[in-house]
């Protein structure tokens, strides 16, 4: 739902989704931007070839190993000063 939105509208949309979740509603969003998913989701689901590869908290699911296995990328997964998970892609995994 965010790919065609500018940064301000992405923030507005995801802030509203988080508000709804905190009110006890179920919110499901499909995001291909791992940085956004890591920042906003309480739980993430990682799919590989249409099958479930992993699910759980962003910090548990989005690991350098899982990202290499599923996407073929070398990535760093770090936490910012506020504790949020951040994903940085460094390049393609070596074959």
VOLOKOL-515981 format. One record per residue: residue number from 1; y, z, x of N, C-alpha, C, O, CB in turn; chain; residue in three letters. Coordinates in nm, 2 decimals, decimal comma. Glycine has a CB too. Example, Ala and Ser with C-alpha at 12.3 -4.5 7.8 and 13.67 -1.06 7.14 Angstrom:
BEGIN
<k:1	nc2:-0,57	nc3:0,78	nc1:1,32	cac2:-0,45	cac3:0,78	cac1:1,23	cc2:-0,33	cc3:0,78	cc1:1,32	oc2:-0,33	oc3:0,85	oc1:1,42	cbc2:-0,45	cbc3:0,90	cbc1:1,13	c:A	r:ALA>
<k:2	nc2:-0,22	nc3:0,71	nc1:1,28	cac2:-0,11	cac3:0,71	cac1:1,37	cc2:0,00	cc3:0,79	cc1:1,29	oc2:0,11	oc3:0,80	oc1:1,34	cbc2:-0,06	cbc3:0,57	cbc1:1,41	c:A	r:SER>
# end
This chain:
BEGIN
<k:1	nc2:-0,12	nc3:0,00	nc1:0,08	cac2:0,00	cac3:0,00	cac1:0,00	cc2:0,13	cc3:0,00	cc1:0,08	oc2:0,24	oc3:-0,01	oc1:0,03	cbc2:0,00	cbc3:0,12	cbc1:-0,09	c:A	r:UNK>
<k:2	nc2:0,12	nc3:0,01	nc1:0,22	cac2:0,24	cac3:0,02	cac1:0,30	cc2:0,27	cc3:-0,10	cc1:0,39	oc2:0,38	oc3:-0,10	oc1:0,45	cbc2:0,22	cbc3:0,14	cbc1:0,38	c:A	r:UNK>
<k:3	nc2:0,18	nc3:-0,19	nc1:0,40	cac2:0,20	cac3:-0,30	cac1:0,50	cc2:0,32	cc3:-0,38	cc1:0,49	oc2:0,38	oc3:-0,43	oc1:0,58	cbc2:0,08	cbc3:-0,39	cbc1:0,50	c:A	r:UNK>
<k:4	nc2:0,37	nc3:-0,40	nc1:0,36	cac2:0,49	cac3:-0,48	cac1:0,34	cc2:0,62	cc3:-0,39	cc1:0,33	oc2:0,73	oc3:-0,45	oc1:0,30	cbc2:0,47	cbc3:-0,56	cbc1:0,22	c:A	r:UNK>
<k:5	nc2:0,61	nc3:-0,26	nc1:0,35	cac2:0,72	cac3:-0,17	cac1:0,34	cc2:0,79	cc3:-0,14	cc1:0,47	oc2:0,72	oc3:-0,14	oc1:0,57	cbc2:0,68	cbc3:-0,05	cbc1:0,27	c:A	r:UNK>
<k:6	nc2:0,92	nc3:-0,12	nc1:0,46	cac2:0,99	cac3:-0,08	cac1:0,58	cc2:0,96	cc3:0,07	cc1:0,60	oc2:0,90	oc3:0,13	oc1:0,52	cbc2:1,14	cbc3:-0,10	cbc1:0,57	c:A	r:UNK>
<k:7	nc2:1,00	nc3:0,12	nc1:0,72	cac2:0,96	cac3:0,26	cac1:0,75	cc2:1,01	cc3:0,36	cc1:0,65	oc2:0,94	oc3:0,46	oc1:0,62	cbc2:1,02	cbc3:0,30	cbc1:0,89	c:A	r:UNK>
<k:8	nc2:1,13	nc3:0,35	nc1:0,60	cac2:1,18	cac3:0,44	cac1:0,50	cc2:1,10	cc3:0,44	cc1:0,37	oc2:1,07	oc3:0,55	oc1:0,32	cbc2:1,33	cbc3:0,41	cbc1:0,47	c:A	r:UNK>
<k:9	nc2:1,06	nc3:0,32	nc1:0,33	cac2:0,98	cac3:0,31	cac1:0,20	cc2:0,84	cc3:0,36	cc1:0,23	oc2:0,78	oc3:0,42	oc1:0,13	cbc2:0,98	cbc3:0,17	cbc1:0,15	c:A	r:UNK>
<k:10	nc2:0,78	nc3:0,34	nc1:0,35	cac2:0,65	cac3:0,40	cac1:0,38	cc2:0,66	cc3:0,55	cc1:0,37	oc2:0,57	oc3:0,61	oc1:0,31	cbc2:0,61	cbc3:0,35	cbc1:0,52	c:A	r:UNK>
<k:11	nc2:0,76	nc3:0,61	nc1:0,43	cac2:0,78	cac3:0,75	cac1:0,42	cc2:0,79	cc3:0,80	cc1:0,28	oc2:0,73	oc3:0,90	oc1:0,24	cbc2:0,90	cbc3:0,79	cbc1:0,51	c:A	r:UNK>
<k:12	nc2:0,87	nc3:0,73	nc1:0,20	cac2:0,89	cac3:0,77	cac1:0,06	cc2:0,76	cc3:0,77	cc1:-0,02	oc2:0,72	oc3:0,86	oc1:-0,09	cbc2:0,99	cbc3:0,68	cbc1:-0,01	c:A	r:UNK>
<k:13	nc2:0,68	nc3:0,66	nc1:0,00	cac2:0,56	cac3:0,64	cac1:-0,07	cc2:0,45	cc3:0,75	cc1:-0,03	oc2:0,39	oc3:0,81	oc1:-0,12	cbc2:0,50	cbc3:0,50	cbc1:-0,05	c:A	r:UNK>
<k:14	nc2:0,44	nc3:0,77	nc1:0,10	cac2:0,34	cac3:0,86	cac1:0,14	cc2:0,38	cc3:1,01	cc1:0,12	oc2:0,30	oc3:1,09	oc1:0,10	cbc2:0,32	cbc3:0,84	cbc1:0,29	c:A	r:UNK>
<k:15	nc2:0,51	nc3:1,03	nc1:0,12	cac2:0,56	cac3:1,17	cac1:0,08	cc2:0,53	cc3:1,20	cc1:-0,07	oc2:0,48	oc3:1,31	oc1:-0,10	cbc2:0,71	cbc3:1,18	cbc1:0,10	c:A	r:UNK>
<k:16	nc2:0,54	nc3:1,10	nc1:-0,15	cac2:0,51	cac3:1,12	cac1:-0,29	cc2:0,36	cc3:1,14	cc1:-0,31	oc2:0,31	oc3:1,22	oc1:-0,39	cbc2:0,56	cbc3:0,99	cbc1:-0,38	c:A	r:UNK>
<k:17	nc2:0,28	nc3:1,06	nc1:-0,24	cac2:0,13	cac3:1,08	cac1:-0,24	cc2:0,09	cc3:1,22	cc1:-0,20	oc2:0,01	oc3:1,28	oc1:-0,26	cbc2:0,06	cbc3:0,97	cbc1:-0,15	c:A	r:UNK>
<k:18	nc2:0,15	nc3:1,27	nc1:-0,09	cac2:0,12	cac3:1,40	cac1:-0,05	cc2:0,16	cc3:1,51	cc1:-0,15	oc2:0,09	oc3:1,61	oc1:-0,17	cbc2:0,20	cbc3:1,43	cbc1:0,09	c:A	r:UNK>
<k:19	nc2:0,28	nc3:1,49	nc1:-0,22	cac2:0,32	cac3:1,58	cac1:-0,32	cc2:0,22	cc3:1,58	cc1:-0,43	oc2:0,19	oc3:1,69	oc1:-0,48	cbc2:0,46	cbc3:1,53	cbc1:-0,38	c:A	r:UNK>
<k:20	nc2:0,17	nc3:1,47	nc1:-0,48	cac2:0,07	cac3:1,46	cac1:-0,58	cc2:-0,06	cc3:1,54	cc1:-0,54	oc2:-0,12	oc3:1,61	oc1:-0,62	cbc2:0,04	cbc3:1,32	cbc1:-0,62	c:A	r:UNK>
<k:21	nc2:-0,10	nc3:1,52	nc1:-0,42	cac2:-0,22	cac3:1,59	cac1:-0,37	cc2:-0,20	cc3:1,74	cc1:-0,37	oc2:-0,29	oc3:1,81	oc1:-0,40	cbc2:-0,25	cbc3:1,54	cbc1:-0,22	c:A	r:UNK>
<k:22	nc2:-0,08	nc3:1,78	nc1:-0,33	cac2:-0,05	cac3:1,93	cac1:-0,33	cc2:-0,05	cc3:1,98	cc1:-0,47	oc2:-0,06	oc3:2,11	oc1:-0,49	cbc2:0,08	cbc3:1,95	cbc1:-0,26	c:A	r:UNK>
<k:23	nc2:-0,02	nc3:1,90	nc1:-0,57	cac2:-0,03	cac3:1,94	cac1:-0,71	cc2:-0,17	cc3:1,95	cc1:-0,76	oc2:-0,19	oc3:1,98	oc1:-0,88	cbc2:0,06	cbc3:1,85	cbc1:-0,79	c:A	r:UNK>
<k:24	nc2:-0,27	nc3:1,91	nc1:-0,68	cac2:-0,41	cac3:1,92	cac1:-0,72	cc2:-0,46	cc3:1,78	cc1:-0,76	oc2:-0,58	oc3:1,78	oc1:-0,81	cbc2:-0,42	cbc3:2,01	cbc1:-0,83	c:A	r:UNK>
<k:25	nc2:-0,39	nc3:1,68	nc1:-0,75	cac2:-0,44	cac3:1,55	cac1:-0,79	cc2:-0,51	cc3:1,48	cc1:-0,68	oc2:-0,49	oc3:1,51	oc1:-0,56	cbc2:-0,32	cbc3:1,46	cbc1:-0,84	c:A	r:UNK>
<k:26	nc2:-0,60	nc3:1,40	nc1:-0,71	cac2:-0,68	cac3:1,32	cac1:-0,61	cc2:-0,60	cc3:1,20	cc1:-0,58	oc2:-0,56	oc3:1,12	oc1:-0,67	cbc2:-0,82	cbc3:1,29	cbc1:-0,66	c:A	r:UNK>
<k:27	nc2:-0,57	nc3:1,18	nc1:-0,45	cac2:-0,50	cac3:1,06	cac1:-0,40	cc2:-0,59	cc3:0,99	cc1:-0,30	oc2:-0,64	oc3:1,04	oc1:-0,20	cbc2:-0,36	cbc3:1,10	cbc1:-0,34	c:A	r:UNK>
<k:28	nc2:-0,61	nc3:0,86	nc1:-0,33	cac2:-0,69	cac3:0,78	cac1:-0,24	cc2:-0,60	cc3:0,66	cc1:-0,20	oc2:-0,55	oc3:0,59	oc1:-0,28	cbc2:-0,83	cbc3:0,73	cbc1:-0,30	c:A	r:UNK>
<k:29	nc2:-0,59	nc3:0,64	nc1:-0,07	cac2:-0,51	cac3:0,52	cac1:-0,01	cc2:-0,60	cc3:0,45	cc1:0,09	oc2:-0,66	oc3:0,52	oc1:0,17	cbc2:-0,38	cbc3:0,57	cbc1:0,05	c:A	r:UNK>
<k:30	nc2:-0,59	nc3:0,32	nc1:0,09	cac2:-0,66	cac3:0,24	cac1:0,19	cc2:-0,55	cc3:0,20	cc1:0,29	oc2:-0,46	oc3:0,12	oc1:0,26	cbc2:-0,74	cbc3:0,12	cbc1:0,13	c:A	r:UNK>
<k:31	nc2:-0,56	nc3:0,25	nc1:0,41	cac2:-0,47	cac3:0,22	cac1:0,52	cc2:-0,54	cc3:0,16	cc1:0,64	oc2:-0,64	oc3:0,22	oc1:0,68	cbc2:-0,38	cbc3:0,35	cbc1:0,56	c:A	r:UNK>
<k:32	nc2:-0,49	nc3:0,05	nc1:0,69	cac2:-0,54	cac3:0,00	cac1:0,81	cc2:-0,47	cc3:0,04	cc1:0,94	oc2:-0,51	oc3:0,02	oc1:1,05	cbc2:-0,54	cbc3:-0,16	cbc1:0,81	c:A	r:UNK>
<k:33	nc2:-0,35	nc3:0,10	nc1:0,91	cac2:-0,27	cac3:0,16	cac1:1,02	cc2:-0,32	cc3:0,30	cc1:1,05	oc2:-0,30	oc3:0,39	oc1:0,98	cbc2:-0,12	cbc3:0,16	cbc1:0,98	c:A	r:UNK>
<k:34	nc2:-0,40	nc3:0,31	nc1:1,16	cac2:-0,46	cac3:0,44	cac1:1,19	cc2:-0,36	cc3:0,55	cc1:1,22	oc2:-0,38	oc3:0,67	oc1:1,19	cbc2:-0,55	cbc3:0,43	cbc1:1,31	c:A	r:UNK>
<k:35	nc2:-0,24	nc3:0,51	nc1:1,27	cac2:-0,14	cac3:0,61	cac1:1,30	cc2:-0,09	cc3:0,67	cc1:1,17	oc2:-0,07	oc3:0,79	oc1:1,16	cbc2:-0,02	cbc3:0,55	cbc1:1,38	c:A	r:UNK>
<k:36	nc2:-0,07	nc3:0,59	nc1:1,07	cac2:-0,02	cac3:0,64	cac1:0,94	cc2:-0,13	cc3:0,73	cc1:0,87	oc2:-0,11	oc3:0,83	oc1:0,82	cbc2:0,01	cbc3:0,53	cbc1:0,84	c:A	r:UNK>
<k:37	nc2:-0,26	nc3:0,68	nc1:0,88	cac2:-0,37	cac3:0,76	cac1:0,82	cc2:-0,38	cc3:0,89	cc1:0,89	oc2:-0,40	oc3:0,99	oc1:0,82	cbc2:-0,50	cbc3:0,68	cbc1:0,84	c:A	r:UNK>
<k:38	nc2:-0,37	nc3:0,89	nc1:1,02	cac2:-0,38	cac3:1,02	cac1:1,10	cc2:-0,27	cc3:1,12	cc1:1,06	oc2:-0,29	oc3:1,24	oc1:1,05	cbc2:-0,38	cbc3:1,00	cbc1:1,25	c:A	r:UNK>
<k:39	nc2:-0,15	nc3:1,06	nc1:1,04	cac2:-0,03	cac3:1,14	cac1:1,01	cc2:-0,03	cc3:1,20	cc1:0,87	oc2:0,01	oc3:1,31	oc1:0,85	cbc2:0,10	cbc3:1,06	cbc1:1,03	c:A	r:UNK>
<k:40	nc2:-0,08	nc3:1,12	nc1:0,77	cac2:-0,06	cac3:1,16	cac1:0,63	cc2:-0,19	cc3:1,21	cc1:0,56	oc2:-0,18	oc3:1,28	oc1:0,46	cbc2:-0,01	cbc3:1,05	cbc1:0,56	c:A	r:UNK>
<k:41	nc2:-0,30	nc3:1,17	nc1:0,61	cac2:-0,43	cac3:1,20	cac1:0,54	cc2:-0,48	cc3:1,34	cc1:0,57	oc2:-0,48	oc3:1,38	oc1:0,69	cbc2:-0,53	cbc3:1,10	cbc1:0,56	c:A	r:UNK>
<k:42	nc2:-0,54	nc3:1,41	nc1:0,47	cac2:-0,61	cac3:1,53	cac1:0,49	cc2:-0,75	cc3:1,50	cc1:0,54	oc2:-0,81	oc3:1,57	oc1:0,62	cbc2:-0,61	cbc3:1,62	cbc1:0,37	c:A	r:UNK>
<k:43	nc2:-0,80	nc3:1,39	nc1:0,49	cac2:-0,94	cac3:1,34	cac1:0,52	cc2:-0,93	cc3:1,19	cc1:0,54	oc2:-0,85	oc3:1,12	oc1:0,48	cbc2:-1,04	cbc3:1,38	cbc1:0,41	c:A	r:UNK>
<k:44	nc2:-1,01	nc3:1,14	nc1:0,64	cac2:-1,01	cac3:1,00	cac1:0,66	cc2:-1,16	cc3:0,95	cc1:0,66	oc2:-1,25	oc3:1,03	oc1:0,68	cbc2:-0,95	cbc3:0,96	cbc1:0,80	c:A	r:UNK>
<k:45	nc2:-1,18	nc3:0,83	nc1:0,62	cac2:-1,31	cac3:0,77	cac1:0,62	cc2:-1,31	cc3:0,65	cc1:0,71	oc2:-1,22	oc3:0,56	oc1:0,69	cbc2:-1,36	cbc3:0,73	cbc1:0,47	c:A	r:UNK>
<k:46	nc2:-1,40	nc3:0,64	nc1:0,80	cac2:-1,40	cac3:0,53	cac1:0,90	cc2:-1,52	cc3:0,44	cc1:0,86	oc2:-1,63	oc3:0,49	oc1:0,85	cbc2:-1,42	cbc3:0,58	cbc1:1,04	c:A	r:UNK>
<k:47	nc2:-1,49	nc3:0,31	nc1:0,83	cac2:-1,59	cac3:0,22	cac1:0,79	cc2:-1,62	cc3:0,12	cc1:0,90	oc2:-1,53	oc3:0,08	oc1:0,98	cbc2:-1,55	cbc3:0,14	cbc1:0,66	c:A	r:UNK>
<k:48	nc2:-1,75	nc3:0,09	nc1:0,92	cac2:-1,79	cac3:-0,01	cac1:1,02	cc2:-1,88	cc3:-0,11	cc1:0,95	oc2:-1,99	oc3:-0,08	oc1:0,91	cbc2:-1,86	cbc3:0,05	cbc1:1,14	c:A	r:UNK>
<k:49	nc2:-1,84	nc3:-0,23	nc1:0,94	cac2:-1,92	cac3:-0,34	cac1:0,87	cc2:-1,94	cc3:-0,30	cc1:0,72	oc2:-2,05	oc3:-0,34	oc1:0,67	cbc2:-2,05	cbc3:-0,36	cbc1:0,94	c:A	r:UNK>
<k:50	nc2:-1,85	nc3:-0,24	nc1:0,66	cac2:-1,86	cac3:-0,20	cac1:0,52	cc2:-1,94	cc3:-0,07	cc1:0,49	oc2:-1,96	oc3:-0,03	oc1:0,38	cbc2:-1,92	cbc3:-0,31	cbc1:0,45	c:A	r:UNK>
<k:51	nc2:-2,00	nc3:-0,01	nc1:0,60	cac2:-2,08	cac3:0,11	cac1:0,59	cc2:-2,00	cc3:0,23	cc1:0,64	oc2:-1,92	oc3:0,21	oc1:0,73	cbc2:-2,21	cbc3:0,09	cbc1:0,66	c:A	r:UNK>
<k:52	nc2:-2,03	nc3:0,34	nc1:0,59	cac2:-1,96	cac3:0,47	cac1:0,63	cc2:-2,01	cc3:0,50	cc1:0,78	oc2:-2,12	oc3:0,51	oc1:0,81	cbc2:-2,00	cbc3:0,58	cbc1:0,54	c:A	r:UNK>
<k:53	nc2:-1,91	nc3:0,51	nc1:0,86	cac2:-1,93	cac3:0,55	cac1:1,00	cc2:-1,90	cc3:0,70	cc1:1,02	oc2:-1,98	oc3:0,77	oc1:1,09	cbc2:-1,85	cbc3:0,47	cbc1:1,10	c:A	r:UNK>
<k:54	nc2:-1,80	nc3:0,75	nc1:0,96	cac2:-1,76	cac3:0,89	cac1:0,98	cc2:-1,66	cc3:0,93	cc1:0,87	oc2:-1,59	oc3:0,84	oc1:0,82	cbc2:-1,70	cbc3:0,92	cbc1:1,12	c:A	r:UNK>
<k:55	nc2:-1,66	nc3:1,05	nc1:0,83	cac2:-1,55	cac3:1,10	cac1:0,74	cc2:-1,53	cc3:1,25	cc1:0,77	oc2:-1,61	oc3:1,32	oc1:0,82	cbc2:-1,60	cbc3:1,09	cbc1:0,59	c:A	r:UNK>
<k:56	nc2:-1,40	nc3:1,29	nc1:0,75	cac2:-1,36	cac3:1,42	cac1:0,78	cc2:-1,21	cc3:1,43	cc1:0,81	oc2:-1,14	oc3:1,34	oc1:0,78	cbc2:-1,44	cbc3:1,48	cbc1:0,89	c:A	r:UNK>
<k:57	nc2:-1,17	nc3:1,54	nc1:0,87	cac2:-1,03	cac3:1,55	cac1:0,91	cc2:-1,00	cc3:1,45	cc1:1,02	oc2:-1,08	oc3:1,41	oc1:1,10	cbc2:-1,00	cbc3:1,70	cbc1:0,97	c:A	r:UNK>
<k:58	nc2:-0,87	nc3:1,40	nc1:1,02	cac2:-0,83	cac3:1,29	cac1:1,12	cc2:-0,87	cc3:1,33	cc1:1,26	oc2:-0,92	oc3:1,24	oc1:1,33	cbc2:-0,69	cbc3:1,27	cbc1:1,11	c:A	r:UNK>
<k:59	nc2:-0,85	nc3:1,45	nc1:1,30	cac2:-0,88	cac3:1,49	cac1:1,44	cc2:-1,03	cc3:1,49	cc1:1,47	oc2:-1,06	oc3:1,48	oc1:1,59	cbc2:-0,82	cbc3:1,62	cbc1:1,47	c:A	r:UNK>
<k:60	nc2:-1,11	nc3:1,50	nc1:1,37	cac2:-1,26	cac3:1,50	cac1:1,39	cc2:-1,31	cc3:1,36	cc1:1,39	oc2:-1,40	oc3:1,32	oc1:1,46	cbc2:-1,33	cbc3:1,58	cbc1:1,29	c:A	r:UNK>
<k:61	nc2:-1,25	nc3:1,27	nc1:1,31	cac2:-1,30	cac3:1,13	cac1:1,29	cc2:-1,24	cc3:1,04	cc1:1,39	oc2:-1,31	oc3:0,95	oc1:1,44	cbc2:-1,28	cbc3:1,09	cbc1:1,15	c:A	r:UNK>
<k:62	nc2:-1,11	nc3:1,04	nc1:1,41	cac2:-1,04	cac3:0,95	cac1:1,49	cc2:-1,05	cc3:1,00	cc1:1,64	oc2:-0,96	oc3:1,07	oc1:1,68	cbc2:-0,90	cbc3:0,93	cbc1:1,45	c:A	r:UNK>
<k:63	nc2:-1,15	nc3:0,96	nc1:1,71	cac2:-1,17	cac3:1,00	cac1:1,85	cc2:-1,18	cc3:0,88	cc1:1,93	oc2:-1,20	oc3:0,77	oc1:1,88	cbc2:-1,31	cbc3:1,08	cbc1:1,86	c:A	r:UNK>
<k:64	nc2:-1,15	nc3:0,89	nc1:2,06	cac2:-1,16	cac3:0,77	cac1:2,15	cc2:-1,29	cc3:0,70	cc1:2,14	oc2:-1,30	oc3:0,58	oc1:2,13	cbc2:-1,13	cbc3:0,81	cbc1:2,29	c:A	r:UNK>
<k:65	nc2:-1,40	nc3:0,78	nc1:2,13	cac2:-1,53	cac3:0,72	cac1:2,12	cc2:-1,55	cc3:0,64	cc1:1,99	oc2:-1,60	oc3:0,53	oc1:1,99	cbc2:-1,64	cbc3:0,83	cbc1:2,13	c:A	r:UNK>
<k:66	nc2:-1,52	nc3:0,71	nc1:1,88	cac2:-1,54	cac3:0,64	cac1:1,75	cc2:-1,45	cc3:0,51	cc1:1,74	oc2:-1,50	oc3:0,41	oc1:1,68	cbc2:-1,51	cbc3:0,73	cbc1:1,63	c:A	r:UNK>
<k:67	nc2:-1,33	nc3:0,52	nc1:1,79	cac2:-1,24	cac3:0,40	cac1:1,78	cc2:-1,29	cc3:0,29	cc1:1,87	oc2:-1,28	oc3:0,17	oc1:1,83	cbc2:-1,10	cbc3:0,44	cbc1:1,82	c:A	r:UNK>
<k:68	nc2:-1,35	nc3:0,32	nc1:1,98	cac2:-1,41	cac3:0,22	cac1:2,07	cc2:-1,53	cc3:0,16	cc1:2,00	oc2:-1,55	oc3:0,04	oc1:2,01	cbc2:-1,45	cbc3:0,28	cbc1:2,20	c:A	r:UNK>
<k:69	nc2:-1,62	nc3:0,24	nc1:1,94	cac2:-1,74	cac3:0,19	cac1:1,88	cc2:-1,71	cc3:0,10	cc1:1,76	oc2:-1,77	oc3:0,00	oc1:1,74	cbc2:-1,83	cbc3:0,30	cbc1:1,84	c:A	r:UNK>
<k:70	nc2:-1,62	nc3:0,14	nc1:1,68	cac2:-1,59	cac3:0,07	cac1:1,55	cc2:-1,49	cc3:-0,04	cc1:1,57	oc2:-1,52	oc3:-0,15	oc1:1,51	cbc2:-1,53	cbc3:0,17	cbc1:1,45	c:A	r:UNK>
<k:71	nc2:-1,39	nc3:-0,03	nc1:1,65	cac2:-1,29	cac3:-0,13	cac1:1,66	cc2:-1,29	cc3:-0,20	cc1:1,79	oc2:-1,22	oc3:-0,30	oc1:1,81	cbc2:-1,15	cbc3:-0,07	cbc1:1,64	c:A	r:UNK>
<k:72	nc2:-1,36	nc3:-0,15	nc1:1,89	cac2:-1,36	cac3:-0,22	cac1:2,02	cc2:-1,23	cc3:-0,20	cc1:2,10	oc2:-1,19	oc3:-0,29	oc1:2,17	cbc2:-1,39	cbc3:-0,37	cbc1:2,01	c:A	r:UNK>
<k:73	nc2:-1,17	nc3:-0,08	nc1:2,08	cac2:-1,04	cac3:-0,06	cac1:2,15	cc2:-1,05	cc3:0,07	cc1:2,24	oc2:-1,13	oc3:0,16	oc1:2,21	cbc2:-0,93	cbc3:-0,04	cbc1:2,05	c:A	r:UNK>
<k:74	nc2:-0,97	nc3:0,07	nc1:2,34	cac2:-0,95	cac3:0,19	cac1:2,42	cc2:-0,83	cc3:0,26	cc1:2,36	oc2:-0,72	oc3:0,20	oc1:2,35	cbc2:-0,93	cbc3:0,16	cbc1:2,58	c:A	r:UNK>
<k:75	nc2:-0,85	nc3:0,38	nc1:2,32	cac2:-0,74	cac3:0,45	cac1:2,25	cc2:-0,74	cc3:0,60	cc1:2,30	oc2:-0,84	oc3:0,66	oc1:2,34	cbc2:-0,76	cbc3:0,45	cbc1:2,10	c:A	r:UNK>
<k:76	nc2:-0,62	nc3:0,65	nc1:2,29	cac2:-0,60	cac3:0,79	cac1:2,31	cc2:-0,57	cc3:0,86	cc1:2,18	oc2:-0,49	oc3:0,80	oc1:2,10	cbc2:-0,48	cbc3:0,82	cbc1:2,42	c:A	r:UNK>
<k:77	nc2:-0,62	nc3:0,98	nc1:2,16	cac2:-0,59	cac3:1,05	cac1:2,04	cc2:-0,54	cc3:1,19	cc1:2,09	oc2:-0,60	oc3:1,26	oc1:2,15	cbc2:-0,72	cbc3:1,07	cbc1:1,95	c:A	r:UNK>
<k:78	nc2:-0,41	nc3:1,21	nc1:2,05	cac2:-0,34	cac3:1,33	cac1:2,10	cc2:-0,28	cc3:1,40	cc1:1,98	oc2:-0,28	oc3:1,35	oc1:1,87	cbc2:-0,23	cbc3:1,30	cbc1:2,20	c:A	r:UNK>
<k:79	nc2:-0,23	nc3:1,52	nc1:2,00	cac2:-0,15	cac3:1,59	cac1:1,89	cc2:-0,01	cc3:1,61	cc1:1,94	oc2:0,02	oc3:1,63	oc1:2,05	cbc2:-0,22	cbc3:1,73	cbc1:1,87	c:A	r:UNK>
<k:80	nc2:0,08	nc3:1,58	nc1:1,84	cac2:0,22	cac3:1,60	cac1:1,87	cc2:0,26	cc3:1,75	cc1:1,87	oc2:0,17	oc3:1,83	oc1:1,84	cbc2:0,31	cbc3:1,52	cbc1:1,76	c:A	r:UNK>
<k:81	nc2:0,38	nc3:1,79	nc1:1,89	cac2:0,42	cac3:1,93	cac1:1,90	cc2:0,40	cc3:2,00	cc1:1,76	oc2:0,40	oc3:2,12	oc1:1,76	cbc2:0,56	cbc3:1,94	cbc1:1,94	c:A	r:UNK>
<k:82	nc2:0,40	nc3:1,92	nc1:1,65	cac2:0,38	cac3:1,98	cac1:1,52	cc2:0,23	cc3:1,98	cc1:1,48	oc2:0,20	oc3:2,03	oc1:1,37	cbc2:0,45	cbc3:1,90	cbc1:1,42	c:A	r:UNK>
<k:83	nc2:0,14	nc3:1,94	nc1:1,57	cac2:0,00	cac3:1,95	cac1:1,55	cc2:-0,06	cc3:1,83	cc1:1,48	oc2:-0,18	oc3:1,83	oc1:1,46	cbc2:-0,03	cbc3:2,07	cbc1:1,47	c:A	r:UNK>
<k:84	nc2:0,02	nc3:1,73	nc1:1,45	cac2:-0,04	cac3:1,61	cac1:1,38	cc2:-0,11	cc3:1,52	cc1:1,48	oc2:-0,07	oc3:1,51	oc1:1,60	cbc2:0,07	cbc3:1,53	cbc1:1,31	c:A	r:UNK>
<k:85	nc2:-0,21	nc3:1,45	nc1:1,44	cac2:-0,29	cac3:1,36	cac1:1,52	cc2:-0,22	cc3:1,23	cc1:1,54	oc2:-0,16	oc3:1,18	oc1:1,44	cbc2:-0,43	cbc3:1,34	cbc1:1,46	c:A	r:UNK>
<k:86	nc2:-0,22	nc3:1,18	nc1:1,66	cac2:-0,15	cac3:1,06	cac1:1,69	cc2:-0,25	cc3:0,97	cc1:1,77	oc2:-0,32	oc3:1,01	oc1:1,85	cbc2:-0,02	cbc3:1,08	cbc1:1,78	c:A	r:UNK>
<k:87	nc2:-0,26	nc3:0,84	nc1:1,73	cac2:-0,35	cac3:0,74	cac1:1,79	cc2:-0,27	cc3:0,64	cc1:1,86	oc2:-0,18	oc3:0,58	oc1:1,80	cbc2:-0,44	cbc3:0,68	cbc1:1,68	c:A	r:UNK>
<k:88	nc2:-0,30	nc3:0,62	nc1:1,99	cac2:-0,23	cac3:0,52	cac1:2,07	cc2:-0,33	cc3:0,43	cc1:2,13	oc2:-0,43	oc3:0,47	oc1:2,19	cbc2:-0,15	cbc3:0,59	cbc1:2,18	c:A	r:UNK>
<k:89	nc2:-0,32	nc3:0,30	nc1:2,10	cac2:-0,41	cac3:0,20	cac1:2,15	cc2:-0,37	cc3:0,15	cc1:2,29	oc2:-0,25	oc3:0,11	oc1:2,30	cbc2:-0,43	cbc3:0,08	cbc1:2,05	c:A	r:UNK>
<k:90	nc2:-0,46	nc3:0,16	nc1:2,39	cac2:-0,42	cac3:0,12	cac1:2,52	cc2:-0,47	cc3:-0,02	cc1:2,55	oc2:-0,42	oc3:-0,08	oc1:2,65	cbc2:-0,48	cbc3:0,22	cbc1:2,62	c:A	r:UNK>
<k:91	nc2:-0,57	nc3:-0,07	nc1:2,48	cac2:-0,62	cac3:-0,20	cac1:2,50	cc2:-0,76	cc3:-0,22	cc1:2,44	oc2:-0,80	oc3:-0,14	oc1:2,36	cbc2:-0,63	cbc3:-0,23	cbc1:2,65	c:A	r:UNK>
<k:92	nc2:-0,82	nc3:-0,33	nc1:2,48	cac2:-0,95	cac3:-0,36	cac1:2,42	cc2:-1,06	cc3:-0,29	cc1:2,51	oc2:-1,04	oc3:-0,28	oc1:2,63	cbc2:-0,98	cbc3:-0,51	cbc1:2,42	c:A	r:UNK>
<k:93	nc2:-1,17	nc3:-0,25	nc1:2,45	cac2:-1,28	cac3:-0,19	cac1:2,53	cc2:-1,34	cc3:-0,29	cc1:2,61	oc2:-1,35	oc3:-0,41	oc1:2,58	cbc2:-1,38	cbc3:-0,12	cbc1:2,43	c:A	r:UNK>
<k:94	nc2:-1,39	nc3:-0,25	nc1:2,72	cac2:-1,47	cac3:-0,34	cac1:2,81	cc2:-1,61	cc3:-0,37	cc1:2,75	oc2:-1,67	oc3:-0,27	oc1:2,70	cbc2:-1,48	cbc3:-0,29	cbc1:2,95	c:A	r:UNK>
<k:95	nc2:-1,65	nc3:-0,49	nc1:2,75	cac2:-1,79	cac3:-0,52	cac1:2,69	cc2:-1,90	cc3:-0,45	cc1:2,77	oc2:-2,02	oc3:-0,46	oc1:2,73	cbc2:-1,81	cbc3:-0,67	cbc1:2,70	c:A	r:UNK>
# end
